Amino acid sequence: MLIAFCFMVILRLVFTVNGENDVDPFYHVRIAMEGWSVYTAQTFPTMTLSTWSECFADKELLFHILLSGVQNAVLALGLPDFPFHVPNLFFLFLILLAFACAGIRYRVRGLWVLIPFLFCLCGVFTFRAMMLRPHLLSIALMLLSCAVYPSIRTLRDAWIAVLLGIVFVWGYSNPHFLLFSAGAFSVAYFLKDRKRGILLLGSTLVGLLFGFLLHPQNPNTFINWKIQCIDVPLMLFTGKQESFLADELMYSGFHIMKTSFLFCLPLIILFLGNIGLSISLFFRRRRVFFQPEILAVMMLGFMTMIGFCGALRFIEYAMPFNLLLFGVLFSRVVRIPKEKRRVGALLSVLALSLCAFGVWMHHYEGMEYFTRRPATHLAKWFASFGDSVPRGLVLGNLNWSDFPQLYYAMPQMRYLCGLDPTFGYVYKTEITTKLQAFCKQKIP
């Protein structure tokens, strides 16, 4: 764990000197610092061309609560508030901790060797791990689900899945992602014990429903979830309004593997290794192969890798689940004699070094992305006018992706659009469509 954590510390200290590699963290940090009265309000008037101005629900409430505590601690200690080193490392530590819990639960041998590969194997995953966004909490919770779901055997244990569902709704904007994990374990257990499989899936669904109902911004939570998680995918699959979808939804893993093949090669090798180990386990230890927990982790590893081939965002789950699957399968298929363990350790160190070098080069080639900074220069310019610039003045930012940096520097202002433009499209379709066309120079 220490090696992986130190590697991420070094990456952040070296590559984020000039800025973050994404704009969204500025929004998350600012709204977290604004406090409970802002991120639990029923409206978010800061964005005028959005449904949020009339119907707001913080999609990542728990994430912002945790982020608020960490960032306040940073300020209390007199540390720089930017770049966001400490908050990002805090959530990366949660991922490492959850991975370790899952590895211990499945009795993965040599777990101390496997954990460093979590951030040192694939540059694409590590690059996204350096983004201070709620998907970090989601990854940790998904890994934690692999550790706790096997504990649910009777109705008395159902509270575990219910609680996990509530936490997931409060922590991430796509709570239905938890159904990937719950579904895999439910199917695996259903094959052996139908009641247990139904109990696990049912209790998870109850937890998700309770999460929505107990959310302080209910029923806005349902409305915004419907817009983001139903309307956006429909736009994606029907080809309608593609301009409103972020690049991470438009790019597929195949595209990334074509343009950055060498940086994705370790993940590809890992996946092929998992296929080989799965086949070997099936023929050599069939009873172990059909253990529900093993089947569930296999389903998660293979499903998320297939998902990554279709959408870049799935790398967030494909990488940790396939690494966990490798540890689970390797521990049950391969037996290393004591006299050869030293050689195995040396080979592991060599592989880790090569992978870490690949991750480093991936970030070095993407240095132009580490330039996202808050719009403090504009804030100083507006401040020079004194009281002549009133609070709540609407700034007509034409590009929705400019909002996070502007909002971080000037939370007292209001803005035309920001974050997910789908909320603007649903709110005022014609205006938002024309604005996007103008930004893309499709209309004069």
Sequence and secondary structure as in RCSB ss.txt:
>XXXX:A:sequence
MLIAFCFMVILRLVFTVNGENDVDPFYHVRIAMEGWSVYTAQTFPTMTLSTWSECFADKELLFHILLSGVQNAVL
ALGLPDFPFHVPNLFFLFLILLAFACAGIRYRVRGLWVLIPFLFCLCGVFTFRAMMLRPHLLSIALMLLSCAVYP
SIRTLRDAWIAVLLGIVFVWGYSNPHFLLFSAGAFSVAYFLKDRKRGILLLGSTLVGLLFGFLLHPQNPNTFINW
KIQCIDVPLMLFTGKQESFLADELMYSGFHIMKTSFLFCLPLIILFLGNIGLSISLFFRRRRVFFQPEILAVMML
GFMTMIGFCGALRFIEYAMPFNLLLFGVLFSRVVRIPKEKRRVGALLSVLALSLCAFGVWMHHYEGMEYFTRRPA
THLAKWFASFGDSVPRGLVLGNLNWSDFPQLYYAMPQMRYLCGLDPTFGYVYKTEITTKLQAFCKQKIP
>XXXX:A:secstr
 HHHHHHHHHHHHHHSSS BS SHHHHHHHHHHH HHHHT S  TTBSSSGGGTS   TTHHHHHHHHHHHHHHH
HTT  SSS HHHHHHHHHHHHHHHHHHHHHTT TTHHHHTTHHHHS HHHHHHHTS STHHHHHHHHHHHHHHGG
G  SGGGHHHHHHHHHHHHHH S GGGHHHHHHHHHHHHHTT HHHHHHHHHHHHHHHHHHHHHSTTTTHHHHHH
HIIIIIHHHHHHHTTTGGGS HHHH  HHHHHHHTHHHHHHHHHHHHHHHHHHHHHHHH HHHHT HHHHHHHHH
HHHHHHHHHH GGGHHHHHHHHHHHHHHHHHHH    GGGHHHHHHHHHHHHHHHHHHHHHHHHHTGGGTTB   
HHHHHHHHTTGGGS TT EE  SSGGGHHHHHHH TTSEES  S THHHHHH HHHHHHHHHHHTTS  
